[in-house]
Amino acid sequence: MTRWTRHLPLIAALLGIAFALPAQAEEADDPWPGLVQDIFNNRAMNDGSAVIGIEMPYRAEDAAIVPVTLRSKLSPADGRRIRSITLVIDRNPAPMAAKFELGADANVTEISTRVRVNNYTDVHAVAELSDGQLYVSKVYVKASGGCSAPAGKNAEEAQSRLGKMRYRQFAREEAQASRIREAQIMVGHPNNSGLQMDQVTQLYIPAFFVNQLKLTQDDSLVLSMEGGISISEDPNLRFTYVSNGAKRFRAEAKDTDGHVFRNEWDVEKPGT
């Protein structure tokens, strides 16, 4: 037995400790308990595995535009409904990415959007139900640098698109019988995070983003969003809802500079 062979057990033990330390440190530094206190006033969190689903890629291709889908998992026989969904990206500089309020009669069961992810992180979806209880689900996402990634469009192009909206509908086989619709709203906006640097001046670009979006069929709420810096450039929402027979679909967006953007479309003739 060589000198090095005799020391192999000790070396293995030391390596095991070294590899365990980062995991233990990350667990000890888990931001979620603090976020529950800050965002939800330390309210009790119930297991949401049968209530709210959250889907994101495990490893993001582009940290600045990471797709996320939130989906209701409530049984049709369940008498409760989801009032709101809060999306929290735990290790982002501003962890609360968005809060969605769902219209009482719109029966929104699915919402998809795109977000920035700044570090390897847990992402939580917290649903508040009509019983007043909170239910949470989470996924883990590997991505980094999304909040500081340069904008995809230059300043002039972004300005020319500011506030322009587009409404689309998607065909669903069951739509005619059930009045279920699937639609998408897109808003032209740079959604600057405040962490991006101007490549010419080398100065940070001030935060400038859509912080409110309200969607209605006529005057009945479908859903609204309170957004933050984690929502990607040119925010868009794709969602399902139940038509109430309204002829007009309306959108109103506000940003952090006080701009208000409004548009409406004929439900039967969606488009720009």
N, C-alpha and C positions, 0 to 999 in steps of 0.2 A: 504494500500500500504506500503510495507516494505521499509526500507532505501535503500537496494540494488535495489529494483524495480524502485524507483524514479530515480536512476542513470543509468538505462539501456540505455536510449537514448544517454547519454554522452559516455558510454563505447562503444556502437556500433559505434558512430562517430569516436572515437579514434582508434578502431580496423580497421575501413575502411581506415583511413589515414595510419595506419601502413602497411596494405596490399598494398595500392596504391604506397607507396614510393619505394619499390624494382622495380616495373614495370616502374615507372617514371624514376628511376635512370638508369635502363637498356636501356630505350628509349633514355635518354640523352647521354648515353655512347655508342650509336650505332656506330660501327666502319665503317660502309659501306660508308658514305660520304668521310671519309679520304682515304679509299681504292680506291674509284673512282678517287680521286686526284692522289694517289701514283701509281696505276697500269695503269690507263687509261688517265692520264693527264687531268682529269676533263672534259672529253668529255661527250656530252649529252647522256643520257641513255633513250631509248625508251621502251615502254611496249613490252615485248617479248612473251606474252601469245600465240600469233598466229605464232610465229617464232621458238622458242626453248623450248623444254620441259625438265625438270629435275626431275628424280625420285629417291628418297632415302627413306629408312624406317623412319617413324616418331620417333621411338625409336629403336636404334641399338642394336642388340644382342651382338656384339663384336665391341667396338669402334676402334679397330686396323684394322679391315677389313670390313668397311661399304660399301656395294654395291651402286654404282651410275650409272645411265643410262642417257645419253644426247641424245635427239631425235629431229631431224628436224621436224617442223610442217608446213613448207612452202607448199603451194598448188602446185601441178604439173604445174598449169597454171602460177605460179609466175615466172617471167623471172629472178629474182635474185637468187643467190646461197650463201650458207654460206662459207665464206673464213676461218674463225677460230672460235673456241669456247674456252673461258677462264673459268676455274672452280675455284671459290674463296670460301674458307671455312673461313668465316669472323673472327671467334675467335680462329683460329689456330695460333700457334707462327709464322709461315710463311704462310700467308693466301692464296697466289696464289698456288693452288695445282698443276695445270697443264694448259698448253695452247696447244691446238690441231690445227695444220694447216691442212686443207683439200685439197687434190689434185683437181685441176681444172676440171679434167675429170673423177674422181673416183666416184662422186655422193655418198659420204658417208652420210648416213642419220641417223645412230645410232652408238653410242660408249658407251661401258660399261667398268667400271674398279672398283677397290676397293681402298678406301682411309681411312686414319686415321682422327678421329675427336676428338679434345682435350677438347671441352666444348660444352654445349648446345649452338646452334648457327644457324644463317641463313646461307644457302649455296646458292651462286648465280652462274648462268650460263650466260655468256655474249657472244652473237654471233655477230661477225662482218660480215656484208653482202657485196656483191659485189657493193652495192650502197654507201659503205663507212660508213654506219650508224651502231650504236651499239644498240642491243636489249637484254633486261635482263629479266630473270625469276628467281624465288627463291623458296626454300623450307626451312622448319625448322626441325632440327634434334636434338633429345635428345641423347647425348652420351658424355662421358668424359674419359680423360686419354689415348686416343688412341695413341698420339704421344710419350708417355713415357712407354707404355706397353712393357714388355720384348719380345724379338724376339721369334718366334715360334720354331726356330731351333737353335741348339747350334752352336758355331763358326766354329767347324770343318765341320759339315754338311753343313753349309751355304757356306763355302769356297769350298767344293767339288762340289757344284752346281753353282758356280759363272759363270755367262755368258752363261750357257746352255739354249738353246732356243727350244721351241716347237711350231709348227704351226698346227692348226686344222681347218678343214672346217665342216660346218653344212649344212645338206640338207635343201633346201627350195623348195617348190612346184613350185614356179614361176621361179626358177633359170634358167632352160633350155631355156625357151622362152625369158627371159629378161636379162640374163647374170648377174642377181643379185647374189652375193655371201655373205655368212656370215662366218666369220673366226675369229680365236683367236690366238694371239701371247702371249706366256708366257716366261718370262726371269727370270732365277734363280739369285737372288740377295738379300742380307739382307736388302737393303734400310734403313740403320740405320738413325734415325732421328736426332741424336746428343743429344736427351733428355732421352735416355734409359740408365739404369745403369747395369753394369756388376755385376751379382749376387754374384760373387766370390770376386772380388777386391773392389766392392762398388764404382768404378770410372765410370764416364760417358763414354759411347762408342762414339768415334768421328763420326760425320755425314759422311755417305758414301752411296750414292744413285745414281740410274740411272737418269741422268739429260737430256738425249737426246735419242729419239727413232725414227727411220725413217723406214717406210714401203713402199715398191714399188712393182709394178708388172712390171717385167723387170726393166727399168729405169724410169718408170712413177710413180710419187708420188701418193700413196693412202692416207696416212696421216703421220704426224710427231707429236711428243709430246715433249714439254719442261716440264720436271717434277721437283718436289720439294720433301721436306721431308714428305709431306702428302700422297704420293702414298705408298700403303702398301708393305710389304715384298713380294718378288717374283712378281714383277709387271706383270699384264696381261691386255690386251686389247681385247675386243670382239667387232666386228664392222661389218657393212654391207658396201659393195661397189659394183660397176659395173665393171665386167671384160672387159678388152680391148683386150682379146684374148691372153695375154701373157702366156708363158709356165712356167715361173719361178716367184716365189714370194720371195722377199728379205727383210731381216731385218738387221738393223745396230743399235746397242745401244752403248752409251758412259756413263761412270760414272764419279763421281767427283774426282776419283783418276787417271783419264786419261786412264783407260782401254777402249778398243774398242772391241766389240763383233759383229761378223757377221755370218749370216747363210742364206741359200737359199734352196728352196724346189721346187719340181715339183708340179705344181698346181694340176695336176690330181692324185698325190700320196703324199698328205700331211702326216706329221708325225714328228718324232723327227729329 
